[in-house]
Structures are given as C-alpha cells and as structure tokens.
Amino acid sequence: MIRFDTDDIAPQDRFDHWREVRGRSLFGVTIELPSERRPAFSGFFRAHAVGSAIASEMRASAYHVSRTEADIGRIAGDSLCIALQVKGGGLLRSGRDHTDIVREGDLVVTHSDLPHQGLPGSHESFHCLMLKIPLDDRLTLGQPAHDLFATRYLERPVFARPFRALFNALVADGSKLADPAGEVSGLARLALAARGRLSVALPEVRAALRAGLRYAALEILQRDRRRWEVTPAAVAAELGISLRQLHLVFEGAEQTFARTLAGLRLEDARALLLQDPALPVTEVAYACGFESLATFYRLFGAQFGLAPGELREQASLH
C-alpha cells in the first residue's frame, strides 16, 4: 500500500512537491496550476496491488495534466489504464484531434504510453479511481492494444453493468475477490472487446462477462439484502438477463444465489446482535431480511457455530 497527502507539507510548497515528486517522478505526468491558486492546493493519493494490477485513488485540487512524449520516454508503462471520474471532469484530448467531455461518473480507457491532456472544467477539486493493468500477449489474446488512445468508455448495453461492477470490485480497498488475477484479466478483456479488439464470442470474453455479471448481482444484493422481496427473478430482470443465466453466474463462482444472499444477511445480523444487545433476536432476524425465525437460527448456527444468544454471551465476557 502506498499512501500520501499534502497535509504535512507547508502550503507554499504543496503544489511544487506534488508536481515534481509525485506528478513527474511517480505518476509520469506534467501538471500545471496558476501561481495564484497554488497556496490553496491539496492532494491525496493511495494505491494498492490487486492481482497483476495497481488500483489507485486520487483526490486533489483541479489542475491541468498532460502525459507528454517526454513523460512517456522517462516513465513508460505498457499498461491498460481504466479510470473512473468520481468527481470533477473537463476536457480530455488524446493528441489525435480527438476531444471528449468527461463528466462525473464517466470511465476513460487508454494505453499508458500514448500522449493525452486533461483540462479541468472548473476550479473545484477532483476525485478519480484508476486501475493500471500491465499488458502482454496472453492478456490481450494476441490483439494489439498499444494504440488505444485515451477516450471516454462508450457503454454498450452488453458491457455496461458487468464492466462497471467488475471495475468497482477491483478498485475497492479490502474488497473480497473470488479470483483477483483472473478478474483483472477479465476487466482488461472487456475493455478490449468494447474497443473492438476482441470478439464477444470468445470464451475468455464470455467468462469475463459472467464474472462482471456476478459482481453486478452482488451490488444489487448488497443494496437490497434486507428487503424480503429480493428474488433471483428481480435481480435477473434488473440485469437484463434470464433467470437461468443468473443461476449459471453464481454456480460458476461455487456459491449459489440463495447462499450468497443468506451470507450477507447473516453478517448483518451478527453485527446488529453485537451492536444492540437489548434488541430481541426475532427483531434482528426480520430486520435483516429473514422471513422465518427457524430458518434464521438454522443458518446462523451453520455459519457461526453457535446460536445468536450464545454469540451475545461470548461478547459480554470480553
């Protein structure tokens, strides 16, 4: 894990430090900011490894950024970069007479070693998440990727939800991933398929879509886990797939839909039991989405090896 911010640097030195030590030497970019705005500059950055990739998060005052030929010559990467503009936005110029307007929520895909410029749309701070994936012929299935110039990700219906869900899972710090290396490869292949380099019919791309759909389903379950009416049919309908496809997505991960949903609810119930010892177990079970108290006790015991009351007793002894 790499983590740093500008809080411990004198205000008059913050931008120069960020530009030279971080921008030039670590990020491999050239950044500029008008002198009158530099004393108010602040920045935060963190990064961690996930599979073969590096996931990073950046929050900073808005500035002009470019990846020049000199920057590339100094720090080359031969990587696929996928970034999400969480906050802020502006113009993205690829250097090929192509300009995109990037808004909050947009994704951008580019090869790391191609020039581009980013111009902020306002003086407000920005927030972005990025995944940098080293490339090789195995990952790209032999297709070229070095000429993928920076552009906003065009969300074709077949890719949109699984691509975002897989990206979200990979960049989240502490996310529980089934297969980090495989899912990094899957995201890269979905990006290549969306840019027309790989066919959706390829087994590797189809596997990546299934992985993305599973994480998309997990996002729905996380959101709706306490609602009694959440069903496989409702989740499949939201994802635009058949009920059979949904069950195949979970079977491929060796965890059924029902067990996945029950596991999320049980974790909620465990936390609530400990958080509020006076709350009756019945209310805990119903609040967490269980319609049957007998089913709750049975699943709770199988998951944690003791009854809800015993969990509270053990906690009270510490």
C-alpha positions in Angstrom: 0.0 0.0 0.0 1.2 3.5 -1.0 -0.4 6.4 0.7 0.4 10.1 1.0 -1.2 13.5 1.1 -0.1 17.2 1.3 -1.2 17.9 4.9 2.3 17.6 6.3 3.8 20.0 3.7 3.9 23.8 4.1 1.1 25.3 2.0 3.6 27.3 -0.2 5.4 24.1 -1.1 2.5 21.7 -1.6 2.0 22.2 -5.3 5.7 22.1 -6.2 6.1 18.9 -4.2 3.0 17.3 -5.9 4.2 18.4 -9.4 7.8 17.3 -9.1 7.9 14.5 -6.6 4.5 12.9 -7.3 3.5 14.1 -10.8 6.8 13.9 -12.6 8.5 11.1 -10.7 5.7 8.8 -9.7 2.7 9.4 -11.9 4.8 10.2 -15.0 2.8 13.3 -16.0 3.2 17.0 -16.3 0.9 19.2 -14.2 0.4 22.9 -14.1 -1.6 25.3 -11.9 -1.8 29.1 -12.0 0.6 30.6 -9.4 -2.2 32.4 -7.5 -4.0 29.1 -6.8 -1.0 27.1 -5.6 -1.1 28.1 -1.9 -4.6 26.6 -1.6 -3.6 23.3 -3.3 -4.2 20.0 -1.6 -3.8 16.4 -2.7 -4.3 12.8 -1.6 -3.2 9.6 -3.2 -3.2 5.9 -2.3 -2.5 2.7 -4.3 -2.5 -1.0 -3.7 -1.9 -4.1 -5.7 -4.7 -6.3 -6.9 -3.8 -9.3 -9.0 -1.2 -8.1 -11.5 -2.6 -4.6 -11.5 -2.3 -1.4 -9.4 -5.5 0.2 -8.1 -5.3 3.8 -7.1 -7.4 6.7 -5.8 -6.6 10.4 -6.1 -8.3 13.4 -4.7 -6.8 16.9 -5.4 -7.4 20.5 -6.3 -8.1 20.8 -10.0 -5.1 21.3 -12.3 -4.1 20.9 -15.9 -2.4 17.5 -16.6 -0.7 16.0 -19.6 1.1 12.9 -20.5 3.8 14.1 -22.9 6.2 12.2 -25.1 8.9 13.3 -22.7 6.9 11.9 -19.8 6.5 8.6 -21.7 10.2 8.4 -22.5 11.0 8.9 -18.9 8.4 6.5 -17.3 6.9 4.0 -19.8 4.4 1.5 -18.6 2.9 -0.6 -21.4 -0.3 -0.9 -19.4 -4.0 -0.5 -20.0 -5.4 2.3 -17.8 -9.0 2.4 -16.8 -10.2 5.4 -14.8 -13.4 6.5 -13.2 -14.1 10.2 -12.8 -15.9 10.1 -9.4 -16.0 13.9 -9.0 -14.9 16.8 -11.3 -14.4 16.5 -15.0 -13.4 18.5 -18.0 -11.9 18.0 -21.5 -9.8 15.0 -22.5 -7.6 15.5 -25.5 -5.9 12.4 -27.0 -3.5 14.2 -29.3 -5.2 12.8 -32.4 -7.6 15.6 -32.9 -10.0 13.8 -30.6 -11.6 15.6 -27.6 -14.0 14.1 -25.1 -16.1 15.8 -22.5 -15.6 13.8 -19.3 -18.3 14.2 -16.7 -18.7 12.7 -13.2 -19.4 9.0 -13.5 -17.6 8.6 -16.8 -15.0 5.9 -17.4 -11.9 6.5 -19.6 -9.7 3.8 -21.2 -6.3 4.3 -22.7 -2.9 2.8 -23.2 -0.4 4.2 -20.7 2.2 5.2 -23.3 0.1 7.5 -25.5 0.1 11.3 -25.1 -3.1 13.0 -23.8 -4.2 16.1 -22.0 -6.8 16.8 -19.3 -8.2 20.2 -18.7 -10.5 20.7 -15.7 -13.9 22.0 -16.3 -13.9 24.2 -13.1 -11.6 25.1 -10.2 -13.3 22.5 -7.9 -11.4 19.6 -6.6 -11.5 16.2 -8.4 -11.7 12.6 -7.3 -10.8 9.6 -9.6 -10.1 5.9 -9.3 -7.8 4.1 -11.6 -6.7 0.5 -12.5 -3.4 0.1 -14.3 -3.1 -3.3 -15.9 0.3 -4.5 -17.4 -0.2 -5.9 -20.9 1.1 -9.0 -22.6 0.0 -11.2 -25.5 -1.6 -13.7 -23.1 -3.8 -11.0 -21.6 -4.7 -9.4 -24.9 -5.1 -12.8 -26.6 -2.6 -11.6 -29.2 -4.5 -8.5 -30.2 -2.8 -5.0 -30.3 -3.5 -2.6 -27.5 -0.6 -0.1 -27.8 -2.7 2.2 -30.0 -5.7 2.6 -27.7 -5.7 6.3 -27.4 -7.5 8.0 -24.5 -11.2 8.2 -24.9 -14.4 8.0 -22.8 -15.7 4.5 -22.4 -18.8 4.1 -24.6 -21.1 1.9 -22.5 -22.6 -0.6 -24.9 -25.5 -2.4 -23.2 -23.8 -5.8 -23.3 -20.8 -4.5 -21.4 -22.0 -1.5 -19.3 -23.2 -3.1 -16.0 -20.7 -6.0 -15.8 -17.8 -3.7 -16.7 -18.6 -1.2 -14.0 -19.3 -3.8 -11.4 -16.0 -5.6 -12.1 -14.1 -2.3 -12.0 -15.8 -1.3 -8.7 -14.8 -4.6 -7.1 -11.2 -4.4 -8.2 -10.5 -0.8 -7.1 -12.3 -1.1 -3.7 -9.8 -1.4 -0.9 -10.5 -4.6 1.1 -12.9 -6.0 -1.5 -13.5 -9.8 -1.3 -12.5 -11.0 -4.7 -13.0 -14.6 -5.9 -10.0 -14.6 -8.3 -8.1 -11.2 -8.3 -5.7 -12.2 -11.1 -8.5 -13.7 -13.3 -10.8 -10.7 -12.7 -8.1 -8.2 -13.6 -7.6 -10.1 -16.9 -11.4 -10.2 -17.4 -11.8 -6.4 -17.0 -9.0 -5.8 -19.5 -10.6 -8.1 -22.0 -14.0 -6.4 -21.6 -12.3 -3.1 -22.3 -10.6 -4.5 -25.4 -13.9 -6.0 -26.5 -15.7 -2.7 -26.0 -13.0 -1.0 -28.1 -13.5 -3.6 -30.9 -10.2 -5.6 -30.4 -11.8 -8.8 -29.1 -14.9 -10.6 -30.1 -17.7 -11.1 -27.5 -18.0 -14.7 -28.8 -14.5 -15.6 -27.4 -14.6 -17.9 -24.4 -12.4 -15.6 -22.4 -14.6 -12.6 -23.0 -17.7 -14.6 -22.2 -16.1 -15.7 -18.9 -15.3 -12.0 -18.2 -18.9 -11.0 -18.8 -20.1 -13.8 -16.4 -17.6 -12.5 -13.7 -18.8 -9.0 -14.2 -22.5 -10.0 -14.0 -21.8 -11.8 -10.7 -20.3 -8.6 -9.2 -23.2 -6.6 -10.6 -25.6 -9.1 -8.9 -23.7 -8.7 -5.7 -24.1 -5.0 -5.9 -27.8 -5.4 -6.1 -27.8 -7.9 -3.2 -25.7 -5.6 -1.1 -28.2 -2.8 -1.8 -31.4 -4.8 -1.2 -30.3 -7.6 1.1 -32.7 -6.5 3.9 -35.7 -6.5 1.7 -37.8 -9.6 1.8 -38.9 -9.2 -1.8 -35.4 -9.5 -3.3 -35.6 -12.6 -5.5 -33.5 -14.2 -8.3 -36.2 -13.1 -10.8 -36.0 -9.5 -9.6 -32.2 -9.4 -9.8 -32.1 -11.1 -13.3 -34.7 -8.5 -14.5 -32.6 -5.6 -13.3 -29.5 -7.0 -15.1 -31.4 -7.8 -18.3 -30.6 -11.5 -18.3 -32.6 -14.7 -17.9 -33.1 -16.5 -14.6 -31.1 -19.4 -15.9 -28.2 -17.1 -16.8 -28.2 -15.6 -13.3 -28.0 -19.0 -11.7 -25.2 -20.0 -14.0 -23.3 -16.9 -13.0 -23.4 -17.9 -9.3 -22.8 -21.6 -10.0 -19.6 -20.7 -11.8 -18.4 -19.0 -8.6 -19.3 -22.1 -6.5 -21.8 -20.1 -4.4 -25.5 -20.2 -5.2 -27.7 -17.1 -5.2 -29.5 -18.2 -2.1 -26.4 -18.9 -0.1 -24.8 -15.6 -1.2 -27.9 -13.6 -0.1 -28.1 -15.5 3.2 -24.5 -14.9 3.9 -24.9 -11.2 3.5 -27.9 -11.2 5.8 -26.2 -13.2 8.4 -23.2 -10.9 8.5 -25.7 -8.0 9.0 -27.5 -9.9 11.8 -24.3 -10.7 13.6 -23.3 -7.1 13.6 -26.7 -6.0 14.8 -26.8 -8.6 17.6 -23.5 -7.2 18.9 -24.3 -3.6 18.3 -27.6 -3.6 20.1 -27.6 -6.4 22.8 -31.1 -5.4 24.0 -32.8 -5.9 20.6 -34.8 -9.1 20.6 -33.4 -11.8 18.3 -36.7 -12.0 16.5 -36.5 -8.3 15.5 -32.9 -8.8 14.4 -33.8 -11.7 12.1 -36.7 -9.8 10.5 -34.8 -6.5 10.2 -32.1 -8.4 8.2 -34.5 -9.9 5.7 -35.3 -13.3 7.2 -39.0 -14.3 6.9 -38.6 -17.4 9.1 -37.1 -17.4 12.6 -36.4 -21.1 12.4 -34.5 -20.6 9.1 -32.5 -17.8 10.7 -31.5 -19.9 13.7 -30.5 -22.8 11.5 -28.4 -20.8 9.1 -26.9 -18.7 11.9 -25.7 -21.8 13.7 -24.3 -23.3 10.5 -22.5 -20.1 9.6 -21.0 -19.1 13.0 -21.1 -22.4 15.0 -23.3 -21.0 17.8 -26.8 -19.6 18.4 -27.4 -15.8 18.4 -27.9 -15.7 22.2 -24.6 -17.6 22.6 -22.8 -15.0 20.4 -24.0 -12.3 22.7 -23.0 -14.2 25.8 -19.5 -14.7 24.5 -19.2 -11.0 23.5 -20.3 -9.9 27.0 -17.4 -11.8 28.6 -14.8 -9.7 26.8 
